[in-house]
Amino acid sequence: MQGISNKIKIIFFLIVIAVIAFLPTVTSQYFSVFLYQLFIYMILAISYDILGGYTGYMNLGHSCFFGIGGYTFAILANKNLGLLVSMVGGMGAAACFGLAISYPFFRLRGAYFALANLGLIILLGLLAHNLKPLTGGADGLFIPIPYALSAVYYSSLLLCLLTILLSYRIGKSRFGLALVSIRADEDVANAFGINPYWYKLAALILGAIPASLAGGIFAWALTYINPDSLLGIEIALVPVTMAMLGGTGFVAGPILGSLFISVVQELVWTKLPYLHLAIYGAILILIGLYMPGGLIRTKAFQRTLSRLGLTERLYWYSPKQISGL
Amino acid sequence: MVLLEGKDIVKAFGGLTALSNVDFIVQEGEILGLIGPNGAGKTTLFNVITGVYPPTSGTVHFKGKEISSMRPDTISHKGISRTYQLVRTFQGLTVLENTLVGRFFGRRGQTTSDAESMEEVFGLLEFLDIEAKANHLVENLTMADRKKVEIARALATHPKLLLLDEVMAGLNPTELERMIEIIREINKRGITLILIEHQMRAIMNLSQRILVLHHGEKIAEGTPHEVANDPAVIQAYLGD
């Protein structure tokens, strides 16, 4: 458990962030776009993990929040409400949607919860197709707000960092302990003073907020959205795969998973243009088979993480802590 | 003083009546034994008291207030806690984290810092001789230790009334001896106890009064001596 001191840890992370922030000035535009997309996926994977990982409620419909955030942003932007108001509007809409589905959906558990939410994405996709006056239907919507790659890059980077911080803080808090105890045994958690509904709702909304903002940034950068780009099945399932592959229930998991999949996808896609999907699928299956706890639960990563002083334990007893009292 | 009172409790699951018209009283500070053959409704009674199931009819009063329609989390905040017959510790969490759940969420009132809470919880783990395993995952513990984790988690909620569901089942003689001491000590600290137990020697020794259930009905109530010599009890256990 003993690692390097806190100060060095923080300096280390600041250097990493500074390097990432500095990258677009020295690398190609292609690479910046790659990184920005990685940030978006990372935000989705981490925000999925708040409910899906800590609380154990696998929400296959997490991208609903992404889609609602993106669409609301586009609709409000077309009403000339400006970037910031449109973003916040998207966030509000997603949070209200979360609130609305929480009551019926949290009566479901396990696979039923996951499937009901997956159905929700398909439903929203249909709505986006058919509510023509609002969403433009299959023709989609143009976003009238001009964008610069650097603005998109830095706003997604900032949102990504904030999401990481949010998930990390949850993982070290009493709130997080309540979520994890719900994952372990919801009825027992209830018997020990936790009202699961409120905690699950809070986890859902806390996950919805970053996802909806990511949807807004994504729509802004795309300049044109349609139902497939925001509510397609790929954007729904890839972040979940990333989180599970990296390891759920600890912020390092989705970070690592999204990094890993994005890089593998990029390499396979550019080096093996014909076989890339087959190879990609094979890698996913192999990891699922041999690393059921995800990449971060393997010995090598555990060692690295503990050297960085990062553990997934919420509370750790060390005699020093007590004797200081 | 009466701490807990059940009046005319009926609990039916569809056509099956798990409890029929059970009345009982628990005095503050006592140890009440709850015995009966398998399927008699003992655990169901615990579930009714702790709010897992609302009774089909009848009421439960705790400290004079009705609790029969309250949710389990509210009942925990009122000061009733429990352990489970089939141990239900939080898998994937350490002994310390399991106990902290009880400390942080199981009771109402003063909030304390994490360090203070940990110190308090650590004291409980010491009392139950599992402090050396504070950072172990519960799934790596022996059954006896996991039962102790359940007791620690329940005690961390500062209960007035603690329901222990077969905490002595499956323990070896040394562990059993120690568990009896622990139960006595918990009672000495001013916590009222209801014990469900099949270990007859232990329960006869520990309880001031015993309540016997059979097929969901109360067939006897009294001191251990009275109950042991009750013809209805003998018949329930040994048959005709």
Chai-1 contact restraints between the chains, C-beta under 6 A:
chainA,res_idxA,chainB,res_idxB,connection_type,confidence,min_distance_angstrom,max_distance_angstrom,comment,restraint_id
A,R174,B,F104,contact,1.0,0.0,6.0,A-B,restraint_1
A,S181,B,F90,contact,1.0,0.0,6.0,A-B,restraint_2
A,S181,B,V101,contact,1.0,0.0,6.0,A-B,restraint_3
A,A184,B,F90,contact,1.0,0.0,6.0,A-B,restraint_4
A,A184,B,Q91,contact,1.0,0.0,6.0,A-B,restraint_5
A,A184,B,G92,contact,1.0,0.0,6.0,A-B,restraint_6
A,D185,B,R88,contact,1.0,0.0,6.0,A-B,restraint_7
A,V188,B,R88,contact,1.0,0.0,6.0,A-B,restraint_8
A,N190,B,P72,contact,1.0,0.0,6.0,A-B,restraint_9
A,N190,B,D73,contact,1.0,0.0,6.0,A-B,restraint_10
A,A191,B,T50,contact,1.0,0.0,6.0,A-B,restraint_11
A,A191,B,P72,contact,1.0,0.0,6.0,A-B,restraint_12
A,F192,B,S76,contact,1.0,0.0,6.0,A-B,restraint_13
A,F192,B,V101,contact,1.0,0.0,6.0,A-B,restraint_14
A,F192,B,G102,contact,1.0,0.0,6.0,A-B,restraint_15
A,F192,B,F105,contact,1.0,0.0,6.0,A-B,restraint_16
A,F192,B,G106,contact,1.0,0.0,6.0,A-B,restraint_17
A,G193,B,D73,contact,1.0,0.0,6.0,A-B,restraint_18
A,G193,B,S76,contact,1.0,0.0,6.0,A-B,restraint_19
A,G193,B,H77,contact,1.0,0.0,6.0,A-B,restraint_20
A,G193,B,F105,contact,1.0,0.0,6.0,A-B,restraint_21
A,G193,B,G106,contact,1.0,0.0,6.0,A-B,restraint_22
A,I194,B,D73,contact,1.0,0.0,6.0,A-B,restraint_23
A,I194,B,F105,contact,1.0,0.0,6.0,A-B,restraint_24
A,N195,B,D73,contact,1.0,0.0,6.0,A-B,restraint_25
A,L314,B,E97,contact,1.0,0.0,6.0,A-B,restraint_26
A,Y315,B,L96,contact,1.0,0.0,6.0,A-B,restraint_27
A,Y315,B,E97,contact,1.0,0.0,6.0,A-B,restraint_28
A,Y315,B,L100,contact,1.0,0.0,6.0,A-B,restraint_29
A,Y317,B,L96,contact,1.0,0.0,6.0,A-B,restraint_30
A,Y317,B,A134,contact,1.0,0.0,6.0,A-B,restraint_31
A,Y317,B,N135,contact,1.0,0.0,6.0,A-B,restraint_32
A,I322,B,E119,contact,1.0,0.0,6.0,A-B,restraint_33
A,L325,B,E119,contact,1.0,0.0,6.0,A-B,restraint_34
